Amino acid sequence: MSQQDDWEREFDHRWAESAEHKEPSARARMLSARWKQNPPDPAPFRADPEGAPRRASWASTAVVVGCVVAVMVLIALVQFSSSS
């Protein structure tokens, strides 16, 4: 019985894949209808959002380096005070 079910499932899968015409999804049909009336404006792929503030790369680098230096100084002070 199990082999028959597997065969029928495979047959249905092969039959569906071999169909000449495949119906588009509901979303594809909706967008197609919407774009016929009001086509979208051309936009580059993964465009940056407008007005997004961008921090200079040097500023973030300076913050990271400053934090590392501050931690190193703090560790040195703790070691110096414990050895005295």
Wavefront OBJ file of the C-alpha trace (Angstrom):
o trace
v 0.000 0.000 0.000
v 2.834 2.385 0.842
v 4.555 1.834 -2.500
v 1.301 2.579 -4.321
v 0.881 5.865 -2.404
v 4.458 6.905 -3.156
v 4.010 6.083 -6.830
v 0.744 8.057 -7.016
v 2.353 11.033 -5.270
v 5.315 10.935 -7.667
v 2.993 10.572 -10.634
v 0.969 13.614 -9.535
v 4.153 15.608 -9.034
v 5.497 14.703 -12.476
v 2.119 15.441 -14.030
v 1.957 18.898 -12.400
v 5.522 19.755 -13.415
v 4.899 18.770 -17.020
v 1.914 21.099 -17.393
v 2.307 23.482 -20.318
v 0.543 26.386 -18.616
v 1.122 27.303 -15.001
v -1.247 29.767 -13.402
v 0.456 32.749 -11.724
v 0.049 33.246 -8.007
v -2.633 35.522 -6.604
v -0.025 38.172 -5.774
v 1.380 38.062 -9.301
v -2.118 38.493 -10.748
v -2.846 41.391 -8.376
v 0.403 43.199 -9.234
v -0.097 42.621 -12.939
v -3.575 44.166 -12.802
v -2.341 47.099 -10.701
v 0.647 47.777 -12.967
v -1.500 47.784 -16.101
v -3.378 50.797 -14.724
v -0.515 52.467 -12.866
v 2.970 51.228 -13.815
v 5.648 51.534 -11.090
v 8.433 54.084 -11.344
v 11.810 52.636 -12.275
v 14.022 52.140 -9.225
v 17.484 50.674 -8.828
v 17.814 47.305 -7.146
v 18.140 47.703 -3.369
v 18.207 51.465 -3.500
v 19.175 53.318 -0.331
v 16.182 54.883 1.386
v 16.040 58.621 0.848
v 17.027 60.856 3.728
v 18.749 58.157 5.737
v 21.549 59.843 7.672
v 24.908 58.222 7.087
v 27.621 58.668 9.662
v 31.123 59.083 8.342
v 33.140 55.890 8.573
v 35.972 57.690 10.334
v 33.655 58.752 13.154
v 32.590 55.199 13.975
v 36.205 54.045 13.732
v 37.281 56.800 16.133
v 34.588 55.757 18.631
v 35.698 52.121 18.544
v 39.392 53.007 18.883
v 38.587 55.394 21.737
v 36.662 52.694 23.606
v 39.508 50.213 23.169
v 42.056 52.751 24.451
v 39.828 53.596 27.430
v 39.510 49.905 28.378
v 43.277 49.421 28.058
v 43.948 52.434 30.297
v 41.411 51.198 32.850
v 43.027 47.732 32.932
v 46.489 49.304 33.313
v 45.274 51.476 36.209
v 43.693 48.483 37.976
v 46.894 46.433 37.591
v 49.095 49.338 38.724
v 47.000 50.008 41.815
v 46.873 46.333 42.793
v 50.668 45.904 42.477
v 51.443 48.898 44.718
l 1 2 3 4 5 6 7 8 9 10 11 12 13 14 15 16 17 18 19 20 21 22 23 24 25 26 27 28 29 30 31 32 33 34 35 36 37 38 39 40 41 42 43 44 45 46 47 48 49 50 51 52 53 54 55 56 57 58 59 60 61 62 63 64 65 66 67 68 69 70 71 72 73 74 75 76 77 78 79 80 81 82 83 84
